[in-house]
């Protein structure tokens, strides 16, 4: 199947700093990627839809200035958590749509803000 | 928007028994229903999916059934093995909604040897 690579897998940052997470489709082009947040023992909560060459569409309640999304190419979307605070600590996962519209997930990024 | 409910939230079965997880969805326009398996700290992996023009699909020990009228779909795992222990998520999607997946709350399955 198609491969989606997410980097970094783990990151620890200080409060007030920004963190960038990358999501790459390695062997296919993805016009649409999605960013999710997952709390411990909970489901995946969609944060935003990232479309190549256009602005991301954010879900209700997700601050677009806090979670900056850039989808500059057909194989790369980035999520930047700005001015991170401890409550932003979570597991962030991206997914990319393949040609058959099947969703392929990245391995996730565990963010810890101290 | 779409709402997907999943039951049970936890399921414990003896090795060799069957496991059944049920999901209901709210939007009758949804037409794609995947199931994902997620092991602790890892990415969700697609294990089986079904589209609205099909009522049942099977892949070895895993099967999914869809009842469009009742708006529910189920995952069936037969002859469970310890390596089936994981969290399983159902999801629903309609093509007109930007291809967004709406996930159920998840079911934690424990297969006891």
Interface residues (C-beta under 8 A of the other chain):
Chain A: X1 X32 X34 X41 X42 X43 X44 X46 X49 X57 X91 X93 X95 X97 X101 X102 X103 X104 X105 X106 X107 X108 X110
Chain B: X32 X34 X36 X41 X42 X43 X44 X45 X46 X49 X89 X95 X98 X99 X100 X101 X102 X103 X104 X105 X106 X108
